[in-house]
């Protein structure tokens, strides 16, 4: 834990690009969290929870959509901690690559969620 704090301070002082991407990652995942929480519909008996190439959209309960807020928390918190570890072991370039990949994953998750909500 102490090592993470030292590495974060180093990122804060030396690597503004990594810090900016970490904040962007946190803000986008916070947006995904709020969007996914607001889109939960506990009154609905059946919602669209997934898509398969052969069977089309799959029906399920609204509880299955709790995976999206959980993913938002994982992307926002756990991936920023992993970024600090990657920065310590591999450097700034790999940390930036990881953060850009995470941002693309978040945007893909938002796309999937909006498509599922559009079919409901």
OpenMM code with the backbone's topology and positions (N, CA, C; nanometers):
from openmm import Vec3, app, unit

residues = "UNK UNK UNK UNK UNK UNK UNK UNK UNK UNK UNK UNK UNK UNK UNK UNK UNK UNK UNK UNK UNK UNK UNK UNK UNK UNK UNK UNK UNK UNK UNK UNK UNK UNK UNK UNK UNK UNK UNK UNK UNK UNK UNK UNK UNK UNK UNK UNK UNK UNK UNK UNK UNK UNK UNK UNK UNK UNK UNK UNK UNK UNK UNK UNK UNK UNK UNK UNK UNK UNK UNK UNK UNK UNK UNK UNK UNK UNK UNK UNK UNK UNK UNK UNK UNK UNK UNK UNK UNK UNK UNK UNK UNK UNK UNK UNK UNK UNK UNK UNK UNK UNK UNK UNK UNK UNK UNK UNK UNK UNK UNK UNK UNK UNK UNK UNK UNK UNK UNK UNK".split()
positions = [
    Vec3(0.0824, -0.1193, 0.0000),
    Vec3(0.0000, 0.0000, 0.0000),
    Vec3(0.0867, 0.1256, 0.0000),
    Vec3(0.1934, 0.1216, 0.0765),
    Vec3(0.2851, 0.2361, 0.0833),
    Vec3(0.3528, 0.2589, -0.0515),
    Vec3(0.3816, 0.1494, -0.1213),
    Vec3(0.4425, 0.1581, -0.2534),
    Vec3(0.3479, 0.2248, -0.3536),
    Vec3(0.2185, 0.1941, -0.3445),
    Vec3(0.1209, 0.2562, -0.4328),
    Vec3(0.1137, 0.4066, -0.4093),
    Vec3(0.1222, 0.4461, -0.2837),
    Vec3(0.1166, 0.5887, -0.2510),
    Vec3(0.2374, 0.6623, -0.3076),
    Vec3(0.3553, 0.6036, -0.2948),
    Vec3(0.4766, 0.6657, -0.3491),
    Vec3(0.4697, 0.6752, -0.5015),
    Vec3(0.4209, 0.5693, -0.5649),
    Vec3(0.4092, 0.5702, -0.7108),
    Vec3(0.3056, 0.6711, -0.7586),
    Vec3(0.1962, 0.6851, -0.6842),
    Vec3(0.0953, 0.7838, -0.7219),
    Vec3(0.1505, 0.9261, -0.7085),
    Vec3(0.2264, 0.9514, -0.6059),
    Vec3(0.2878, 1.0830, -0.5889),
    Vec3(0.3855, 1.1100, -0.7027),
    Vec3(0.4585, 1.0066, -0.7440),
    Vec3(0.5508, 1.0219, -0.8571),
    Vec3(0.4743, 1.0511, -0.9861),
    Vec3(0.3623, 0.9826, -1.0059),
    Vec3(0.2783, 1.0092, -1.1229),
    Vec3(0.2265, 1.1523, -1.1168),
    Vec3(0.1848, 1.1957, -0.9997),
    Vec3(0.1297, 1.3303, -0.9846),
    Vec3(0.2331, 1.4376, -1.0172),
    Vec3(0.3559, 1.4170, -0.9742),
    Vec3(0.4590, 1.5185, -0.9948),
    Vec3(0.5240, 1.5110, -1.1323),
    Vec3(0.5439, 1.3919, -1.1854),
    Vec3(0.6249, 1.3767, -1.3064),
    Vec3(0.5445, 1.3467, -1.4324),
    Vec3(0.4415, 1.2683, -1.4221),
    Vec3(0.3692, 1.2181, -1.5397),
    Vec3(0.2271, 1.2734, -1.5441),
    Vec3(0.2111, 1.3921, -1.5973),
    Vec3(0.0790, 1.4549, -1.6049),
    Vec3(-0.0116, 1.3844, -1.7059),
    Vec3(0.0453, 1.3261, -1.8095),
    Vec3(-0.0357, 1.2547, -1.9082),
    Vec3(-0.1038, 1.1329, -1.8485),
    Vec3(-0.0295, 1.0579, -1.7686),
    Vec3(-0.0874, 0.9401, -1.7032),
    Vec3(-0.1942, 0.9841, -1.6028),
    Vec3(-0.1655, 1.0908, -1.5295),
    Vec3(-0.2620, 1.1406, -1.4317),
    Vec3(-0.3895, 1.1887, -1.5009),
    Vec3(-0.3747, 1.2573, -1.6125),
    Vec3(-0.4911, 1.3049, -1.6869),
    Vec3(-0.5752, 1.1873, -1.7379),
    Vec3(-0.5098, 1.0846, -1.7880),
    Vec3(-0.5832, 0.9666, -1.8337),
    Vec3(-0.6498, 0.8925, -1.7178),
    Vec3(-0.5866, 0.8913, -1.6006),
    Vec3(-0.6481, 0.8282, -1.4834),
    Vec3(-0.7743, 0.9028, -1.4421),
    Vec3(-0.7694, 1.0356, -1.4435),
    Vec3(-0.8867, 1.1150, -1.4078),
    Vec3(-0.9963, 1.0966, -1.5125),
    Vec3(-0.9596, 1.0962, -1.6409),
    Vec3(-1.0560, 1.0730, -1.7483),
    Vec3(-1.1217, 0.9365, -1.7330),
    Vec3(-1.0420, 0.8361, -1.7028),
    Vec3(-1.0932, 0.7006, -1.6810),
    Vec3(-1.1929, 0.6997, -1.5649),
    Vec3(-1.1584, 0.7670, -1.4565),
    Vec3(-1.2465, 0.7717, -1.3407),
    Vec3(-1.3769, 0.8439, -1.3728),
    Vec3(-1.3693, 0.9541, -1.4462),
    Vec3(-1.4904, 1.0303, -1.4788),
    Vec3(-1.5819, 0.9545, -1.5746),
    Vec3(-1.5245, 0.8898, -1.6744),
    Vec3(-1.6073, 0.8134, -1.7689),
    Vec3(-1.6713, 0.6934, -1.7003),
    Vec3(-1.5965, 0.6277, -1.6130),
    Vec3(-1.6550, 0.5136, -1.5418),
    Vec3(-1.7606, 0.5598, -1.4417),
    Vec3(-1.7436, 0.6789, -1.3852),
    Vec3(-1.8469, 0.7346, -1.2982),
    Vec3(-1.9731, 0.7633, -1.3792),
    Vec3(-1.9559, 0.8145, -1.5006),
    Vec3(-2.0706, 0.8355, -1.5888),
    Vec3(-2.1408, 0.7051, -1.6227),
    Vec3(-2.0631, 0.6001, -1.6513),
    Vec3(-2.1218, 0.4681, -1.6768),
    Vec3(-2.1963, 0.4171, -1.5546),
    Vec3(-2.1400, 0.4387, -1.4365),
    Vec3(-2.2043, 0.3939, -1.3131),
    Vec3(-2.3395, 0.4624, -1.2947),
    Vec3(-2.3409, 0.5943, -1.3087),
    Vec3(-2.4657, 0.6686, -1.2906),
    Vec3(-2.5675, 0.6288, -1.3970),
    Vec3(-2.5234, 0.6193, -1.5230),
    Vec3(-2.6134, 0.5804, -1.6320),
    Vec3(-2.6710, 0.4413, -1.6094),
    Vec3(-2.5877, 0.3481, -1.5653),
    Vec3(-2.6365, 0.2113, -1.5468),
    Vec3(-2.7272, 0.1993, -1.4249),
    Vec3(-2.7007, 0.2770, -1.3203),
    Vec3(-2.7891, 0.2739, -1.2031),
    Vec3(-2.9249, 0.3348, -1.2386),
    Vec3(-2.9227, 0.4457, -1.3126),
    Vec3(-3.0486, 0.5103, -1.3498),
    Vec3(-3.1293, 0.4279, -1.4493),
    Vec3(-3.0639, 0.3417, -1.5251),
    Vec3(-3.1363, 0.2624, -1.6251),
    Vec3(-3.1911, 0.1314, -1.5692),
    Vec3(-3.1591, 0.0985, -1.4455),
    Vec3(-3.2189, -0.0207, -1.3856),
    Vec3(-3.3682, 0.0037, -1.3672),
    Vec3(-3.4469, -0.0949, -1.4026),
    Vec3(-3.5917, -0.0812, -1.3938),
    Vec3(-3.6474, -0.1984, -1.3138),
    Vec3(-3.6551, -0.1818, -1.1808),
    Vec3(-3.7027, -0.2939, -1.0984),
    Vec3(-3.8500, -0.3277, -1.1201),
    Vec3(-3.9261, -0.2386, -1.1810),
    Vec3(-4.0679, -0.2668, -1.2043),
    Vec3(-4.0906, -0.3571, -1.3244),
    Vec3(-3.9910, -0.3662, -1.4121),
    Vec3(-4.0069, -0.4487, -1.5321),
    Vec3(-3.9923, -0.5961, -1.4979),
    Vec3(-4.0811, -0.6750, -1.5506),
    Vec3(-4.0740, -0.8190, -1.5262),
    Vec3(-3.9656, -0.8833, -1.6110),
    Vec3(-3.9522, -0.8383, -1.7356),
    Vec3(-3.8549, -0.8954, -1.8285),
    Vec3(-3.7817, -0.7813, -1.8975),
    Vec3(-3.6491, -0.7910, -1.9027),
    Vec3(-3.5668, -0.6934, -1.9743),
    Vec3(-3.4692, -0.7693, -2.0641),
    Vec3(-3.4125, -0.6991, -2.1584),
    Vec3(-3.3103, -0.7590, -2.2455),
    Vec3(-3.1774, -0.7539, -2.1711),
    Vec3(-3.1132, -0.8693, -2.1531),
    Vec3(-2.9895, -0.8757, -2.0748),
    Vec3(-2.8682, -0.9160, -2.1566),
    Vec3(-2.8876, -0.9573, -2.2799),
    Vec3(-2.7729, -0.9980, -2.3593),
    Vec3(-2.8118, -1.0201, -2.5037),
    Vec3(-2.7093, -1.0406, -2.5850),
    Vec3(-2.7316, -1.0643, -2.7263),
    Vec3(-2.6438, -1.1793, -2.7706),
    Vec3(-2.7020, -1.2719, -2.8414),
    Vec3(-2.6280, -1.3825, -2.9002),
    Vec3(-2.6479, -1.3830, -3.0502),
    Vec3(-2.5470, -1.4246, -3.1242),
    Vec3(-2.5560, -1.4232, -3.2698),
    Vec3(-2.6645, -1.5171, -3.3224),
    Vec3(-2.6816, -1.6289, -3.2576),
    Vec3(-2.7771, -1.7277, -3.3073),
    Vec3(-2.9168, -1.7005, -3.2533),
    Vec3(-2.9281, -1.6760, -3.1244),
    Vec3(-3.0605, -1.6643, -3.0645),
    Vec3(-3.1163, -1.5247, -3.0593),
    Vec3(-3.0403, -1.4245, -3.0929),
    Vec3(-3.0890, -1.2874, -3.0824),
    Vec3(-3.0775, -1.2375, -2.9389),
    Vec3(-3.1647, -1.1470, -2.9019),
    Vec3(-3.1612, -1.0899, -2.7673),
    Vec3(-3.2157, -1.1901, -2.6666),
    Vec3(-3.1529, -1.1923, -2.5489),
    Vec3(-3.1955, -1.2819, -2.4412),
    Vec3(-3.2710, -1.2021, -2.3363),
    Vec3(-3.3796, -1.2595, -2.2890),
    Vec3(-3.4586, -1.1960, -2.1841),
    Vec3(-3.4087, -1.2424, -2.0480),
    Vec3(-3.4292, -1.1587, -1.9487),
    Vec3(-3.3925, -1.1920, -1.8120),
    Vec3(-3.4574, -1.0925, -1.7175),
    Vec3(-3.4143, -1.0949, -1.5938),
    Vec3(-3.4679, -1.0004, -1.4961),
    Vec3(-3.3753, -0.8801, -1.4851),
    Vec3(-3.4246, -0.7748, -1.4229),
    Vec3(-3.3470, -0.6523, -1.4101),
    Vec3(-3.2245, -0.6722, -1.3223),
    Vec3(-3.2254, -0.7751, -1.2383),
    Vec3(-3.1119, -0.8014, -1.1495),
    Vec3(-2.9864, -0.8359, -1.2303),
    Vec3(-3.0048, -0.8933, -1.3477),
    Vec3(-2.8905, -0.9269, -1.4324),
    Vec3(-2.8176, -0.8028, -1.4825),
    Vec3(-2.8861, -0.6899, -1.4873),
    Vec3(-2.8235, -0.5663, -1.5328),
    Vec3(-2.7365, -0.5010, -1.4259),
    Vec3(-2.7306, -0.5595, -1.3075),
    Vec3(-2.6421, -0.5068, -1.2026),
    Vec3(-2.4961, -0.5279, -1.2418),
    Vec3(-2.4717, -0.6123, -1.3392),
    Vec3(-2.3341, -0.6328, -1.3865),
    Vec3(-2.2738, -0.5043, -1.4411),
    Vec3(-2.3547, -0.4161, -1.4962),
    Vec3(-2.3016, -0.2928, -1.5543),
    Vec3(-2.2501, -0.1950, -1.4484),
    Vec3(-2.3210, -0.1712, -1.3363),
    Vec3(-2.2608, -0.0863, -1.2325),
    Vec3(-2.1363, -0.1498, -1.1696),
    Vec3(-2.1363, -0.2818, -1.1591),
    Vec3(-2.0184, -0.3499, -1.1045),
    Vec3(-1.8991, -0.3315, -1.1986),
    Vec3(-1.9236, -0.3435, -1.3282),
    Vec3(-1.8170, -0.3189, -1.4256),
    Vec3(-1.7658, -0.1756, -1.4169),
    Vec3(-1.8552, -0.0806, -1.3954),
    Vec3(-1.8140, 0.0593, -1.3835),
    Vec3(-1.7225, 0.0783, -1.2630),
    Vec3(-1.7529, 0.0134, -1.1534),
    Vec3(-1.6669, 0.0232, -1.0347),
    Vec3(-1.5318, -0.0420, -1.0591),
    Vec3(-1.5326, -0.1552, -1.1262),
    Vec3(-1.4068, -0.2228, -1.1575),
    Vec3(-1.3208, -0.1367, -1.2488),
    Vec3(-1.3840, -0.0797, -1.3525),
    Vec3(-1.3084, 0.0057, -1.4448),
    Vec3(-1.2545, 0.1301, -1.3756),
    Vec3(-1.3336, 0.1900, -1.2889),
    Vec3(-1.2935, 0.3159, -1.2282),
    Vec3(-1.1930, 0.3030, -1.1173),
    Vec3(-1.2103, 0.2057, -1.0313),
    Vec3(-1.1252, 0.1948, -0.9122),
    Vec3(-1.0123, 0.0945, -0.9336),
    Vec3(-1.0480, -0.0273, -0.9670),
    Vec3(-0.9472, -0.1327, -0.9783),
    Vec3(-0.8483, -0.1057, -1.0916),
    Vec3(-0.8973, -0.0540, -1.2031),
    Vec3(-0.8064, -0.0292, -1.3152),
    Vec3(-0.7119, 0.0872, -1.2879),
    Vec3(-0.7537, 0.1839, -1.2065),
    Vec3(-0.6603, 0.2903, -1.1690),
    Vec3(-0.5524, 0.2381, -1.0745),
    Vec3(-0.5891, 0.1486, -0.9861),
    Vec3(-0.4878, 0.0867, -0.8985),
    Vec3(-0.3926, 0.0002, -0.9817),
    Vec3(-0.4481, -0.0743, -1.0770),
    Vec3(-0.3634, -0.1539, -1.1657),
    Vec3(-0.2717, -0.0660, -1.2495),
    Vec3(-0.3187, 0.0527, -1.2870),
    Vec3(-0.2361, 0.1456, -1.3633),
    Vec3(-0.1147, 0.1893, -1.2828),
    Vec3(-0.1340, 0.2148, -1.1551),
    Vec3(-0.0211, 0.2540, -1.0701),
    Vec3(0.0800, 0.1405, -1.0618),
    Vec3(0.0317, 0.0176, -1.0492),
    Vec3(0.1221, -0.0980, -1.0457),
    Vec3(0.1963, -0.1152, -1.1785),
    Vec3(0.1236, -0.0974, -1.2887),
    Vec3(0.1863, -0.1084, -1.4204),
    Vec3(0.2892, 0.0013, -1.4388),
    Vec3(0.2582, 0.1234, -1.3926),
    Vec3(0.3538, 0.2337, -1.4015),
    Vec3(0.4811, 0.2014, -1.3250),
    Vec3(0.4661, 0.1397, -1.2090),
    Vec3(0.5825, 0.1038, -1.1274),
    Vec3(0.6689, -0.0018, -1.1969),
    Vec3(0.6046, -0.1003, -1.2587),
    Vec3(0.6800, -0.2121, -1.3170),
    Vec3(0.7220, -0.1891, -1.4622),
    Vec3(0.6367, -0.1235, -1.5434),
    Vec3(0.6621, -0.1144, -1.6874),
    Vec3(0.6849, 0.0269, -1.7399),
    Vec3(0.6466, 0.1285, -1.6622),
    Vec3(0.6721, 0.2649, -1.7058),
    Vec3(0.5485, 0.3374, -1.7574),
    Vec3(0.5726, 0.4580, -1.8024),
    Vec3(0.4658, 0.5489, -1.8420),
    Vec3(0.3943, 0.5031, -1.9691),
    Vec3(0.4662, 0.4560, -2.0666),
    Vec3(0.4060, 0.4168, -2.1941),
    Vec3(0.3058, 0.3044, -2.1790),
    Vec3(0.3418, 0.2024, -2.1034),
    Vec3(0.2508, 0.0899, -2.0838),
    Vec3(0.1304, 0.1311, -1.9999),
    Vec3(0.1506, 0.2202, -1.9026),
    Vec3(0.0382, 0.2684, -1.8221),
    Vec3(-0.0599, 0.3467, -1.9086),
    Vec3(-0.0090, 0.4298, -1.9987),
    Vec3(-0.0969, 0.5045, -2.0893),
    Vec3(-0.1730, 0.4098, -2.1818),
    Vec3(-0.1056, 0.3087, -2.2330),
    Vec3(-0.1708, 0.2101, -2.3191),
    Vec3(-0.2829, 0.1389, -2.2442),
    Vec3(-0.2571, 0.1016, -2.1194),
    Vec3(-0.3582, 0.0339, -2.0377),
    Vec3(-0.4774, 0.1252, -2.0135),
    Vec3(-0.4517, 0.2524, -1.9858),
    Vec3(-0.5613, 0.3456, -1.9595),
    Vec3(-0.6436, 0.3733, -2.0851),
    Vec3(-0.5787, 0.3840, -2.1991),
    Vec3(-0.6526, 0.4043, -2.3239),
    Vec3(-0.7364, 0.2809, -2.3557),
    Vec3(-0.6816, 0.1622, -2.3311),
    Vec3(-0.7583, 0.0389, -2.3519),
    Vec3(-0.8784, 0.0320, -2.2587),
    Vec3(-0.8597, 0.0730, -2.1347),
    Vec3(-0.9699, 0.0737, -2.0391),
    Vec3(-1.0774, 0.1725, -2.0803),
    Vec3(-1.0362, 0.2886, -2.1293),
    Vec3(-1.1330, 0.3873, -2.1757),
    Vec3(-1.2148, 0.3328, -2.2925),
    Vec3(-1.1502, 0.2621, -2.3833),
    Vec3(-1.2227, 0.2008, -2.4947),
    Vec3(-1.3181, 0.0918, -2.4459),
    Vec3(-1.2779, 0.0166, -2.3430),
    Vec3(-1.3676, -0.0837, -2.2847),
    Vec3(-1.4903, -0.0183, -2.2216),
    Vec3(-1.4699, 0.0935, -2.1543),
    Vec3(-1.5822, 0.1643, -2.0925),
    Vec3(-1.6785, 0.2146, -2.1998),
    Vec3(-1.6237, 0.2729, -2.3058),
    Vec3(-1.7092, 0.3217, -2.4138),
    Vec3(-1.7841, 0.2066, -2.4814),
    Vec3(-1.7187, 0.0913, -2.4964),
    Vec3(-1.7856, -0.0270, -2.5507),
    Vec3(-1.8969, -0.0763, -2.4593),
    Vec3(-1.8751, -0.0696, -2.3294),
    Vec3(-1.9773, -0.1108, -2.2332),
    Vec3(-2.0973, -0.0173, -2.2392),
    Vec3(-2.0715, 0.1128, -2.2536),
    Vec3(-2.1814, 0.2087, -2.2671),
    Vec3(-2.2604, 0.1788, -2.3945),
    Vec3(-2.1914, 0.1452, -2.5023),
    Vec3(-2.2582, 0.1122, -2.6285),
    Vec3(-2.3471, -0.0116, -2.6122),
    Vec3(-2.2941, -0.1146, -2.5501),
    Vec3(-2.3732, -0.2378, -2.5293),
    Vec3(-2.4955, -0.2091, -2.4431),
    Vec3(-2.4774, -0.1313, -2.3371),
    Vec3(-2.5898, -0.1005, -2.2484),
    Vec3(-2.6967, -0.0206, -2.3202),
    Vec3(-2.6560, 0.0775, -2.4009),
    Vec3(-2.7573, 0.1556, -2.4732),
    Vec3(-2.8303, 0.0703, -2.5766),
    Vec3(-2.7619, -0.0225, -2.6394),
    Vec3(-2.8299, -0.1114, -2.7361),
    Vec3(-2.9280, -0.2043, -2.6651),
    Vec3(-2.8898, -0.2546, -2.5481),
    Vec3(-2.9809, -0.3414, -2.4735),
    Vec3(-3.1044, -0.2624, -2.4263),
    Vec3(-3.0822, -0.1396, -2.3835),
    Vec3(-3.1947, -0.0588, -2.3390),
    Vec3(-3.2838, -0.0175, -2.4557),
    Vec3(-3.2250, -0.0017, -2.5727),
    Vec3(-3.3032, 0.0341, -2.6907),
    Vec3(-3.3937, -0.0773, -2.7390),
    Vec3(-3.3593, -0.2006, -2.7101),
    Vec3(-3.4400, -0.3143, -2.7537),
    Vec3(-3.5480, -0.3507, -2.6541),
    Vec3(-3.5424, -0.2943, -2.5366),
    Vec3(-3.6399, -0.3318, -2.4315),
    Vec3(-3.7758, -0.2738, -2.4559),
] * unit.nanometer
topology = app.Topology()
chain = topology.addChain("A")
for resn in residues:
    res = topology.addResidue(resn, chain)
    for name in ("N", "CA", "C"):
        topology.addAtom(name, app.Element.getBySymbol(name[0]), res)
